[in-house]
């Protein structure tokens, strides 16, 4: 987290607070949705399916 730009950190913290989960969950959700638009987390992630 410390190497991320402040804007990204703030967004991740806000997302984690909104969903009432740890920041790690918000990061997982962000990465998974980047890889596959329909994924909520790594378990659901199948890159190429939702693009």
PDB file of N, CA, C and O in Angstrom:
ATOM      1  N   UNK A   1       0.817  -1.189   0.000  1.00  0.00           N
ATOM      2  CA  UNK A   1       0.000   0.000   0.000  1.00  0.00           C
ATOM      3  C   UNK A   1       0.862   1.254   0.000  1.00  0.00           C
ATOM      4  O   UNK A   1       0.515   2.245  -0.643  1.00  0.00           O
ATOM      5  N   UNK A   2       1.959   1.220   0.701  1.00  0.00           N
ATOM      6  CA  UNK A   2       2.725   2.464   0.854  1.00  0.00           C
ATOM      7  C   UNK A   2       3.294   2.977  -0.461  1.00  0.00           C
ATOM      8  O   UNK A   2       3.612   4.161  -0.569  1.00  0.00           O
ATOM      9  N   UNK A   3       3.427   2.120  -1.452  1.00  0.00           N
ATOM     10  CA  UNK A   3       3.973   2.563  -2.740  1.00  0.00           C
ATOM     11  C   UNK A   3       2.899   3.039  -3.716  1.00  0.00           C
ATOM     12  O   UNK A   3       3.215   3.575  -4.778  1.00  0.00           O
ATOM     13  N   UNK A   4       1.655   2.847  -3.361  1.00  0.00           N
ATOM     14  CA  UNK A   4       0.569   3.284  -4.236  1.00  0.00           C
ATOM     15  C   UNK A   4       0.386   4.795  -4.148  1.00  0.00           C
ATOM     16  O   UNK A   4       0.673   5.399  -3.114  1.00  0.00           O
ATOM     17  N   UNK A   5      -0.089   5.399  -5.224  1.00  0.00           N
ATOM     18  CA  UNK A   5      -0.406   6.830  -5.174  1.00  0.00           C
ATOM     19  C   UNK A   5      -1.501   7.096  -4.135  1.00  0.00           C
ATOM     20  O   UNK A   5      -2.337   6.231  -3.875  1.00  0.00           O
ATOM     21  N   UNK A   6      -1.494   8.272  -3.554  1.00  0.00           N
ATOM     22  CA  UNK A   6      -2.442   8.633  -2.497  1.00  0.00           C
ATOM     23  C   UNK A   6      -3.895   8.479  -2.943  1.00  0.00           C
ATOM     24  O   UNK A   6      -4.737   8.049  -2.155  1.00  0.00           O
ATOM     25  N   UNK A   7      -4.195   8.819  -4.181  1.00  0.00           N
ATOM     26  CA  UNK A   7      -5.557   8.705  -4.696  1.00  0.00           C
ATOM     27  C   UNK A   7      -6.033   7.251  -4.676  1.00  0.00           C
ATOM     28  O   UNK A   7      -7.175   6.971  -4.312  1.00  0.00           O
ATOM     29  N   UNK A   8      -5.156   6.333  -5.068  1.00  0.00           N
ATOM     30  CA  UNK A   8      -5.494   4.903  -5.077  1.00  0.00           C
ATOM     31  C   UNK A   8      -5.666   4.408  -3.645  1.00  0.00           C
ATOM     32  O   UNK A   8      -6.613   3.677  -3.353  1.00  0.00           O
ATOM     33  N   UNK A   9      -4.763   4.797  -2.751  1.00  0.00           N
ATOM     34  CA  UNK A   9      -4.879   4.405  -1.334  1.00  0.00           C
ATOM     35  C   UNK A   9      -6.212   4.855  -0.752  1.00  0.00           C
ATOM     36  O   UNK A   9      -6.905   4.085  -0.087  1.00  0.00           O
ATOM     37  N   UNK A  10      -6.560   6.102  -1.010  1.00  0.00           N
ATOM     38  CA  UNK A  10      -7.802   6.658  -0.473  1.00  0.00           C
ATOM     39  C   UNK A  10      -9.008   5.891  -1.013  1.00  0.00           C
ATOM     40  O   UNK A  10      -9.949   5.607  -0.273  1.00  0.00           O
ATOM     41  N   UNK A  11      -8.978   5.558  -2.299  1.00  0.00           N
ATOM     42  CA  UNK A  11     -10.089   4.821  -2.899  1.00  0.00           C
ATOM     43  C   UNK A  11     -10.208   3.418  -2.299  1.00  0.00           C
ATOM     44  O   UNK A  11     -11.316   2.955  -2.029  1.00  0.00           O
ATOM     45  N   UNK A  12      -9.094   2.748  -2.092  1.00  0.00           N
ATOM     46  CA  UNK A  12      -9.118   1.409  -1.497  1.00  0.00           C
ATOM     47  C   UNK A  12      -9.618   1.449  -0.056  1.00  0.00           C
ATOM     48  O   UNK A  12     -10.396   0.590   0.358  1.00  0.00           O
ATOM     49  N   UNK A  13      -9.175   2.436   0.701  1.00  0.00           N
ATOM     50  CA  UNK A  13      -9.629   2.587   2.086  1.00  0.00           C
ATOM     51  C   UNK A  13     -11.123   2.870   2.124  1.00  0.00           C
ATOM     52  O   UNK A  13     -11.841   2.310   2.952  1.00  0.00           O
ATOM     53  N   UNK A  14     -11.592   3.733   1.237  1.00  0.00           N
ATOM     54  CA  UNK A  14     -13.019   4.047   1.183  1.00  0.00           C
ATOM     55  C   UNK A  14     -13.841   2.826   0.786  1.00  0.00           C
ATOM     56  O   UNK A  14     -14.907   2.580   1.351  1.00  0.00           O
ATOM     57  N   UNK A  15     -13.352   2.071  -0.176  1.00  0.00           N
ATOM     58  CA  UNK A  15     -14.053   0.861  -0.609  1.00  0.00           C
ATOM     59  C   UNK A  15     -14.120  -0.155   0.533  1.00  0.00           C
ATOM     60  O   UNK A  15     -15.171  -0.745   0.779  1.00  0.00           O
ATOM     61  N   UNK A  16     -13.014  -0.355   1.220  1.00  0.00           N
ATOM     62  CA  UNK A  16     -12.983  -1.300   2.340  1.00  0.00           C
ATOM     63  C   UNK A  16     -13.949  -0.874   3.440  1.00  0.00           C
ATOM     64  O   UNK A  16     -14.625  -1.713   4.034  1.00  0.00           O
ATOM     65  N   UNK A  17     -14.014   0.413   3.708  1.00  0.00           N
ATOM     66  CA  UNK A  17     -14.944   0.912   4.728  1.00  0.00           C
ATOM     67  C   UNK A  17     -16.392   0.712   4.289  1.00  0.00           C
ATOM     68  O   UNK A  17     -17.252   0.354   5.094  1.00  0.00           O
ATOM     69  N   UNK A  18     -16.649   0.947   3.011  1.00  0.00           N
ATOM     70  CA  UNK A  18     -18.015   0.819   2.486  1.00  0.00           C
ATOM     71  C   UNK A  18     -18.511  -0.619   2.565  1.00  0.00           C
ATOM     72  O   UNK A  18     -19.660  -0.859   2.938  1.00  0.00           O
ATOM     73  N   UNK A  19     -17.660  -1.571   2.220  1.00  0.00           N
ATOM     74  CA  UNK A  19     -18.068  -2.975   2.238  1.00  0.00           C
ATOM     75  C   UNK A  19     -17.825  -3.633   3.598  1.00  0.00           C
ATOM     76  O   UNK A  19     -18.158  -4.799   3.810  1.00  0.00           O
ATOM     77  N   UNK A  20     -17.237  -2.860   4.513  1.00  0.00           N
ATOM     78  CA  UNK A  20     -16.950  -3.322   5.872  1.00  0.00           C
ATOM     79  C   UNK A  20     -16.104  -4.593   5.882  1.00  0.00           C
ATOM     80  O   UNK A  20     -16.401  -5.553   6.594  1.00  0.00           O
ATOM     81  N   UNK A  21     -15.055  -4.576   5.081  1.00  0.00           N
ATOM     82  CA  UNK A  21     -14.097  -5.667   4.987  1.00  0.00           C
ATOM     83  C   UNK A  21     -12.685  -5.085   5.025  1.00  0.00           C
ATOM     84  O   UNK A  21     -12.510  -3.874   4.890  1.00  0.00           O
ATOM     85  N   UNK A  22     -11.680  -5.939   5.209  1.00  0.00           N
ATOM     86  CA  UNK A  22     -10.292  -5.455   5.230  1.00  0.00           C
ATOM     87  C   UNK A  22      -9.869  -4.884   3.870  1.00  0.00           C
ATOM     88  O   UNK A  22     -10.475  -5.177   2.839  1.00  0.00           O
ATOM     89  N   UNK A  23      -8.838  -4.081   3.896  1.00  0.00           N
ATOM     90  CA  UNK A  23      -8.306  -3.489   2.665  1.00  0.00           C
ATOM     91  C   UNK A  23      -7.859  -4.585   1.698  1.00  0.00           C
ATOM     92  O   UNK A  23      -7.969  -4.412   0.484  1.00  0.00           O
ATOM     93  N   UNK A  24      -7.361  -5.700   2.212  1.00  0.00           N
ATOM     94  CA  UNK A  24      -6.944  -6.804   1.342  1.00  0.00           C
ATOM     95  C   UNK A  24      -8.100  -7.287   0.476  1.00  0.00           C
ATOM     96  O   UNK A  24      -7.894  -7.659  -0.680  1.00  0.00           O
ATOM     97  N   UNK A  25      -9.296  -7.285   1.014  1.00  0.00           N
ATOM     98  CA  UNK A  25     -10.470  -7.690   0.239  1.00  0.00           C
ATOM     99  C   UNK A  25     -10.757  -6.684  -0.869  1.00  0.00           C
ATOM    100  O   UNK A  25     -11.080  -7.068  -1.993  1.00  0.00           O
ATOM    101  N   UNK A  26     -10.640  -5.403  -0.555  1.00  0.00           N
ATOM    102  CA  UNK A  26     -10.850  -4.367  -1.564  1.00  0.00           C
ATOM    103  C   UNK A  26      -9.809  -4.473  -2.674  1.00  0.00           C
ATOM    104  O   UNK A  26     -10.134  -4.275  -3.845  1.00  0.00           O
ATOM    105  N   UNK A  27      -8.568  -4.781  -2.321  1.00  0.00           N
ATOM    106  CA  UNK A  27      -7.510  -4.944  -3.321  1.00  0.00           C
ATOM    107  C   UNK A  27      -7.804  -6.158  -4.191  1.00  0.00           C
ATOM    108  O   UNK A  27      -7.672  -6.092  -5.413  1.00  0.00           O
ATOM    109  N   UNK A  28      -8.206  -7.273  -3.566  1.00  0.00           N
ATOM    110  CA  UNK A  28      -8.547  -8.478  -4.320  1.00  0.00           C
ATOM    111  C   UNK A  28      -9.686  -8.200  -5.306  1.00  0.00           C
ATOM    112  O   UNK A  28      -9.630  -8.612  -6.465  1.00  0.00           O
ATOM    113  N   UNK A  29     -10.709  -7.504  -4.837  1.00  0.00           N
ATOM    114  CA  UNK A  29     -11.843  -7.188  -5.703  1.00  0.00           C
ATOM    115  C   UNK A  29     -11.412  -6.317  -6.881  1.00  0.00           C
ATOM    116  O   UNK A  29     -11.866  -6.520  -8.008  1.00  0.00           O
ATOM    117  N   UNK A  30     -10.537  -5.349  -6.618  1.00  0.00           N
ATOM    118  CA  UNK A  30     -10.066  -4.454  -7.680  1.00  0.00           C
ATOM    119  C   UNK A  30      -9.256  -5.221  -8.729  1.00  0.00           C
ATOM    120  O   UNK A  30      -9.441  -5.017  -9.929  1.00  0.00           O
ATOM    121  N   UNK A  31      -8.369  -6.090  -8.282  1.00  0.00           N
ATOM    122  CA  UNK A  31      -7.550  -6.858  -9.223  1.00  0.00           C
ATOM    123  C   UNK A  31      -8.419  -7.829 -10.010  1.00  0.00           C
ATOM    124  O   UNK A  31      -8.288  -7.934 -11.229  1.00  0.00           O
ATOM    125  N   UNK A  32      -9.308  -8.540  -9.315  1.00  0.00           N
ATOM    126  CA  UNK A  32     -10.168  -9.522  -9.984  1.00  0.00           C
ATOM    127  C   UNK A  32     -11.063  -8.849 -11.015  1.00  0.00           C
ATOM    128  O   UNK A  32     -11.231  -9.369 -12.118  1.00  0.00           O
ATOM    129  N   UNK A  33     -11.639  -7.699 -10.672  1.00  0.00           N
ATOM    130  CA  UNK A  33     -12.525  -7.033 -11.633  1.00  0.00           C
ATOM    131  C   UNK A  33     -11.743  -6.450 -12.808  1.00  0.00           C
ATOM    132  O   UNK A  33     -12.290  -6.283 -13.898  1.00  0.00           O
ATOM    133  N   UNK A  34     -10.465  -6.142 -12.590  1.00  0.00           N
ATOM    134  CA  UNK A  34      -9.615  -5.689 -13.698  1.00  0.00           C
ATOM    135  C   UNK A  34      -9.357  -6.845 -14.667  1.00  0.00           C
ATOM    136  O   UNK A  34      -9.380  -6.668 -15.885  1.00  0.00           O
ATOM    137  N   UNK A  35      -9.111  -8.033 -14.101  1.00  0.00           N
ATOM    138  CA  UNK A  35      -8.822  -9.199 -14.933  1.00  0.00           C
ATOM    139  C   UNK A  35     -10.070  -9.751 -15.624  1.00  0.00           C
ATOM    140  O   UNK A  35     -10.001 -10.266 -16.740  1.00  0.00           O
ATOM    141  N   UNK A  36     -11.212  -9.633 -14.939  1.00  0.00           N
ATOM    142  CA  UNK A  36     -12.456 -10.185 -15.476  1.00  0.00           C
ATOM    143  C   UNK A  36     -13.607  -9.376 -14.911  1.00  0.00           C
ATOM    144  O   UNK A  36     -13.824  -9.372 -13.699  1.00  0.00           O
ATOM    145  N   UNK A  37     -14.341  -8.698 -15.763  1.00  0.00           N
ATOM    146  CA  UNK A  37     -15.306  -7.692 -15.329  1.00  0.00           C
ATOM    147  C   UNK A  37     -16.431  -8.219 -14.449  1.00  0.00           C
ATOM    148  O   UNK A  37     -17.019  -7.442 -13.697  1.00  0.00           O
ATOM    149  N   UNK A  38     -16.749  -9.493 -14.512  1.00  0.00           N
ATOM    150  CA  UNK A  38     -17.840 -10.043 -13.723  1.00  0.00           C
ATOM    151  C   UNK A  38     -17.390 -10.640 -12.385  1.00  0.00           C
ATOM    152  O   UNK A  38     -18.229 -11.055 -11.585  1.00  0.00           O
ATOM    153  N   UNK A  39     -16.093 -10.687 -12.134  1.00  0.00           N
ATOM    154  CA  UNK A  39     -15.564 -11.317 -10.927  1.00  0.00           C
ATOM    155  C   UNK A  39     -15.657 -10.398  -9.720  1.00  0.00           C
ATOM    156  O   UNK A  39     -15.401  -9.197  -9.812  1.00  0.00           O
ATOM    157  N   UNK A  40     -16.030 -10.984  -8.586  1.00  0.00           N
ATOM    158  CA  UNK A  40     -16.032 -10.250  -7.318  1.00  0.00           C
ATOM    159  C   UNK A  40     -14.763 -10.521  -6.521  1.00  0.00           C
ATOM    160  O   UNK A  40     -14.409  -9.743  -5.635  1.00  0.00           O
ATOM    161  N   UNK A  41     -14.085 -11.604  -6.822  1.00  0.00           N
ATOM    162  CA  UNK A  41     -12.854 -11.981  -6.133  1.00  0.00           C
ATOM    163  C   UNK A  41     -12.096 -12.994  -6.975  1.00  0.00           C
ATOM    164  O   UNK A  41     -12.527 -13.334  -8.077  1.00  0.00           O
ATOM    165  N   UNK A  42     -10.977 -13.475  -6.466  1.00  0.00           N
ATOM    166  CA  UNK A  42     -10.147 -14.394  -7.230  1.00  0.00           C
ATOM    167  C   UNK A  42     -10.846 -15.726  -7.502  1.00  0.00           C
ATOM    168  O   UNK A  42     -10.583 -16.362  -8.523  1.00  0.00           O
ATOM    169  N   UNK A  43     -11.723 -16.150  -6.612  1.00  0.00           N
ATOM    170  CA  UNK A  43     -12.444 -17.410  -6.806  1.00  0.00           C
ATOM    171  C   UNK A  43     -13.311 -17.344  -8.063  1.00  0.00           C
ATOM    172  O   UNK A  43     -13.415 -18.319  -8.808  1.00  0.00           O
ATOM    173  N   UNK A  44     -13.934 -16.182  -8.291  1.00  0.00           N
ATOM    174  CA  UNK A  44     -14.811 -16.003  -9.452  1.00  0.00           C
ATOM    175  C   UNK A  44     -14.053 -15.644 -10.732  1.00  0.00           C
ATOM    176  O   UNK A  44     -14.640 -15.638 -11.814  1.00  0.00           O
ATOM    177  N   UNK A  45     -12.796 -15.354 -10.623  1.00  0.00           N
ATOM    178  CA  UNK A  45     -12.033 -14.783 -11.737  1.00  0.00           C
ATOM    179  C   UNK A  45     -11.651 -15.829 -12.778  1.00  0.00           C
ATOM    180  O   UNK A  45     -10.954 -16.805 -12.499  1.00  0.00           O
ATOM    181  N   UNK A  46     -12.142 -15.578 -13.991  1.00  0.00           N
ATOM    182  CA  UNK A  46     -11.774 -16.389 -15.139  1.00  0.00           C
ATOM    183  C   UNK A  46     -11.449 -15.403 -16.260  1.00  0.00           C
ATOM    184  O   UNK A  46     -12.317 -15.075 -17.069  1.00  0.00           O
ATOM    185  N   UNK A  47     -10.201 -14.930 -16.311  1.00  0.00           N
ATOM    186  CA  UNK A  47      -9.840 -13.899 -17.290  1.00  0.00           C
ATOM    187  C   UNK A  47     -10.297 -14.240 -18.705  1.00  0.00           C
ATOM    188  O   UNK A  47     -10.173 -15.373 -19.170  1.00  0.00           O
ATOM    189  N   UNK A  48     -10.827 -13.219 -19.368  1.00  0.00           N
ATOM    190  CA  UNK A  48     -11.300 -13.368 -20.733  1.00  0.00           C
ATOM    191  C   UNK A  48     -12.784 -13.639 -20.834  1.00  0.00           C
ATOM    192  O   UNK A  48     -13.369 -13.455 -21.902  1.00  0.00           O
ATOM    193  N   UNK A  49     -13.416 -14.074 -19.743  1.00  0.00           N
ATOM    194  CA  UNK A  49     -14.841 -14.415 -19.770  1.00  0.00           C
ATOM    195  C   UNK A  49     -15.710 -13.182 -19.909  1.00  0.00           C
ATOM    196  O   UNK A  49     -16.660 -13.181 -20.692  1.00  0.00           O
ATOM    197  N   UNK A  50     -15.402 -12.127 -19.161  1.00  0.00           N
ATOM    198  CA  UNK A  50     -16.285 -10.965 -19.147  1.00  0.00           C
ATOM    199  C   UNK A  50     -15.858  -9.807 -20.028  1.00  0.00           C
ATOM    200  O   UNK A  50     -16.328  -8.683 -19.846  1.00  0.00           O
ATOM    201  N   UNK A  51     -14.977 -10.064 -20.978  1.00  0.00           N
ATOM    202  CA  UNK A  51     -14.487  -8.954 -21.792  1.00  0.00           C
ATOM    203  C   UNK A  51     -15.078  -8.960 -23.155  1.00  0.00           C
ATOM    204  O   UNK A  51     -14.768  -8.088 -23.967  1.00  0.00           O
TER     205      UNK A  51
END
